[in-house]
Amino acid sequence: MKTLPTLKMLPMNQYRGVNDYDPIRYYYWPIFGRMYRRRVEMALGECTGGSRVLEIGFGTGLAFLNLCEMYKEVHGVDLTANIAEVKSVYDTLGVQTFLKKGDILALPYEDNYFDTVLLVSILEHLKPVELEQAFVEVRRVLKPGGQMVYGTPVEKPFMVFMFRVLGHNIRHEHFSTEKEIASAARKAFPKGHVLQMKSTPPIAGAVYEVGNFMK
């Protein structure tokens, strides 16, 4: 079994540039935080490294400390994050980032630019009819042979219950299931695979999926 990387995190009060809906606080909770961290670690474990990585929906930049050790350039695009504030956090640490405000449906990058495009808990927020265009854009900005790595929750009663515990009505936030996402990815990319993450403890079965698809 592959050894996963350890997610490198800052003290919670050092993160900047996101609103109260960002889940950063959950990563520090006992037990539940371990699940949140492990889903990012699974996605990072699929990333192969290279010249440039793009994280879509980077939020606080939680994965940047790991990504900067794997890629020469770390790029990010986000619709709601305060770009200047997030960038300032990593500038202080000597981590150079290239961040933009933008939409997955119209990525502000040239063709064939990135080795890896990473999306952690982003695609479920798109409607099923938007997935095709999203994957067209991701494929466009990837180099030939580049990879798309995504993570998404598994739609099941346990997951819906856990979101309610956290104060979220999943029907107001998630519009595509993991099955719809995987199906759309397989139509857009010639090869790839999907891994599942079990709950902790593993009583509820799979609660998260990570896909790795190649251009």
C-alpha positions as CSV (number, residue, x, y, z in Angstrom):
1,M,0.0,0.0,0.0
2,K,1.3,3.4,-1.0
3,T,2.6,5.6,1.9
4,L,0.8,8.9,1.9
5,P,2.5,12.2,2.4
6,T,1.8,14.1,5.6
7,L,-0.2,17.3,5.1
8,K,2.0,20.2,6.2
9,M,-0.1,22.7,8.1
10,L,0.3,26.1,9.7
11,P,-1.2,27.1,13.0
12,M,-4.9,27.8,12.2
13,N,-4.7,31.5,13.1
14,Q,-2.0,32.1,10.4
15,Y,-4.4,31.3,7.5
16,R,-5.9,34.4,5.8
17,G,-8.1,35.4,2.9
18,V,-11.2,33.1,3.2
19,N,-14.7,33.6,4.5
20,D,-16.4,31.7,7.3
21,Y,-17.6,29.0,5.0
22,D,-14.1,27.7,4.5
23,P,-13.6,24.4,6.3
24,I,-10.1,25.1,7.6
25,R,-11.2,24.8,11.2
26,Y,-12.3,21.2,10.7
27,Y,-8.8,20.1,9.9
28,Y,-7.8,20.7,13.5
29,W,-10.6,18.8,15.2
30,P,-9.8,15.5,16.9
31,I,-10.9,12.3,14.9
32,F,-12.9,14.3,12.3
33,G,-9.8,16.4,11.5
34,R,-7.9,13.3,10.7
35,M,-10.4,12.4,8.0
36,Y,-10.2,15.9,6.6
37,R,-6.4,15.8,6.4
38,R,-6.3,12.3,5.0
39,R,-8.5,13.2,2.0
40,V,-6.0,15.9,1.0
41,E,-3.1,13.5,1.6
42,M,-4.7,11.0,-0.7
43,A,-4.9,13.6,-3.4
44,L,-1.4,14.7,-2.8
45,G,-0.2,11.1,-3.0
46,E,-1.5,10.9,-6.6
47,C,0.4,14.0,-7.7
48,T,3.5,13.1,-9.6
49,G,5.4,16.4,-9.5
50,G,6.9,18.4,-12.3
51,S,7.3,22.0,-13.5
52,R,3.8,23.5,-12.8
53,V,0.8,22.6,-10.8
54,L,-2.6,24.4,-10.7
55,E,-4.9,24.1,-7.7
56,I,-8.4,25.1,-8.6
57,G,-10.3,26.4,-5.6
58,F,-7.2,26.7,-3.4
59,G,-9.0,28.5,-0.5
60,T,-6.4,29.1,2.3
61,G,-3.7,27.4,0.2
62,L,-3.7,24.4,2.6
63,A,-1.8,22.2,0.1
64,F,0.8,24.8,-1.0
65,L,3.5,23.7,1.5
66,N,3.4,20.2,0.1
67,L,3.0,21.2,-3.5
68,C,6.0,23.6,-3.5
69,E,8.2,20.6,-2.7
70,M,6.9,18.7,-5.7
71,Y,6.6,21.4,-8.3
72,K,8.8,24.3,-9.5
73,E,5.8,26.6,-9.7
74,V,2.6,26.5,-7.6
75,H,-0.3,28.2,-9.3
76,G,-3.8,28.7,-8.0
77,V,-7.2,30.0,-9.1
78,D,-10.2,30.7,-6.9
79,L,-13.5,32.5,-7.2
80,T,-13.8,33.8,-3.6
81,A,-10.5,33.8,-1.8
82,N,-8.7,37.1,-1.2
83,I,-5.7,36.6,-3.5
84,A,-3.5,39.2,-1.9
85,E,-4.1,38.0,1.7
86,V,-3.5,34.3,0.8
87,K,-0.4,35.1,-1.1
88,S,1.0,37.2,1.7
89,V,0.9,34.2,4.1
90,Y,3.1,32.2,1.8
91,D,5.3,35.1,0.8
92,T,6.2,35.5,4.5
93,L,7.3,31.8,4.5
94,G,9.4,32.2,1.4
95,V,6.9,30.1,-0.7
96,Q,6.3,31.7,-4.1
97,T,2.8,31.3,-5.5
98,F,1.1,32.5,-8.7
99,L,-2.5,33.1,-7.7
100,K,-5.5,34.4,-9.7
101,K,-9.2,35.0,-9.3
102,G,-11.1,32.9,-11.8
103,D,-13.6,30.3,-12.7
104,I,-13.1,26.6,-13.6
105,L,-15.5,27.0,-16.5
106,A,-13.2,29.6,-18.1
107,L,-9.6,29.1,-16.8
108,P,-7.4,32.1,-17.3
109,Y,-4.4,30.1,-18.6
110,E,-2.9,29.1,-22.0
111,D,-3.2,25.7,-23.5
112,N,-0.9,22.8,-22.5
113,Y,0.6,24.7,-19.5
114,F,0.4,22.5,-16.4
115,D,1.8,19.1,-15.4
116,T,-1.0,18.6,-12.8
117,V,-4.3,20.2,-12.1
118,L,-5.6,19.5,-8.5
119,L,-9.1,20.0,-7.3
120,V,-10.0,19.1,-3.7
121,S,-13.7,19.1,-2.9
122,I,-14.5,21.4,-5.8
123,L,-16.4,19.4,-8.5
124,E,-19.3,18.4,-6.3
125,H,-20.3,22.1,-6.2
126,L,-20.8,22.1,-9.9
127,K,-24.1,21.1,-11.5
128,P,-23.9,17.9,-13.6
129,V,-24.4,19.9,-16.9
130,E,-21.3,22.0,-15.9
131,L,-18.9,19.1,-15.4
132,E,-18.3,18.6,-19.1
133,Q,-17.2,22.2,-19.6
134,A,-15.1,22.1,-16.5
135,F,-13.2,19.0,-17.7
136,V,-12.8,20.5,-21.2
137,E,-11.1,23.5,-19.5
138,V,-8.9,21.3,-17.3
139,R,-7.9,19.2,-20.2
140,R,-7.1,22.3,-22.3
141,V,-4.6,23.7,-19.8
142,L,-2.9,20.4,-19.1
143,K,0.2,19.4,-21.0
144,P,0.0,16.2,-23.1
145,G,0.5,13.4,-20.6
146,G,-0.5,15.7,-17.7
147,Q,-2.8,14.6,-14.9
148,M,-6.0,15.8,-13.3
149,V,-6.3,14.8,-9.6
150,Y,-9.5,15.5,-7.8
151,G,-11.2,14.6,-4.5
152,T,-14.9,14.5,-3.8
153,P,-17.2,13.3,-1.0
154,V,-19.1,10.0,-1.5
155,E,-22.8,10.7,-1.5
156,K,-24.4,8.5,1.2
157,P,-26.6,9.0,4.3
158,F,-23.6,9.0,6.7
159,M,-21.9,11.8,4.7
160,V,-25.2,13.8,4.6
161,F,-25.6,13.3,8.4
162,M,-22.0,14.5,9.1
163,F,-22.5,17.6,7.1
164,R,-25.7,18.4,9.0
165,V,-23.7,17.9,12.3
166,L,-21.3,20.6,10.9
167,G,-24.3,22.9,10.2
168,H,-24.4,22.4,6.4
169,N,-27.4,21.4,4.3
170,I,-25.6,19.4,1.6
171,R,-28.5,19.9,-0.9
172,H,-27.7,23.6,-0.8
173,E,-24.0,23.1,-1.6
174,H,-23.4,19.9,-3.5
175,F,-25.0,19.4,-6.9
176,S,-23.0,16.5,-8.4
177,T,-22.4,13.1,-6.9
178,E,-19.1,11.2,-7.0
179,K,-20.6,8.9,-9.6
180,E,-21.6,11.7,-11.9
181,I,-18.1,13.3,-11.5
182,A,-16.3,10.0,-12.3
183,S,-18.5,9.3,-15.3
184,A,-17.8,12.8,-16.7
185,A,-14.1,12.4,-16.1
186,R,-13.9,9.1,-17.9
187,K,-15.6,10.7,-20.9
188,A,-13.1,13.6,-21.0
189,F,-9.9,11.7,-20.3
190,P,-8.6,8.5,-22.0
191,K,-7.3,6.8,-18.9
192,G,-7.4,7.1,-15.1
193,H,-8.5,5.5,-11.9
194,V,-10.5,6.3,-8.7
195,L,-9.5,5.5,-5.2
196,Q,-11.8,5.3,-2.2
197,M,-11.2,6.5,1.4
198,K,-12.9,4.7,4.3
199,S,-14.4,6.5,7.3
200,T,-12.6,6.6,10.6
201,P,-13.5,4.2,12.2
202,P,-14.4,2.3,9.0
203,I,-18.0,1.6,10.0
204,A,-19.5,3.7,7.2
205,G,-17.5,2.4,4.3
206,A,-16.2,4.8,1.7
207,V,-16.7,8.5,2.4
208,Y,-14.4,10.1,-0.1
209,E,-13.0,9.4,-3.6
210,V,-9.8,10.6,-5.3
211,G,-9.6,10.4,-9.1
212,N,-6.4,10.5,-11.1
213,F,-6.9,11.0,-14.9
214,M,-4.4,11.5,-17.6
215,K,-4.5,13.7,-20.7
